Amino acid sequence: MKTLNQTQARATVDTGLLPILSAVAAGVFLIYFTGFAQAAQYHDSAHDTRHTLAFPCH
C-alpha cells in the first residue's frame, strides 16, 4: 500500500508540469509570431501589448 501512494504522488507531480510548460511555450510562440508578423490585423491586435512588454514593432 505504501508503494501505491508514492506512485500516485509522483504521477500527479509529473502531469502537473506538462500544462505549465505547454502554456509557456504557447505564450512565447504567440508573442514571437505577433511580434514579427507583417499583416496589419496581427499588428493592430497586439500593438499595445507589445509596447507594454517593451517589444519594438516599428
Order of alpha helices (4+ residues) and beta strands (2+ residues): alpha-alpha
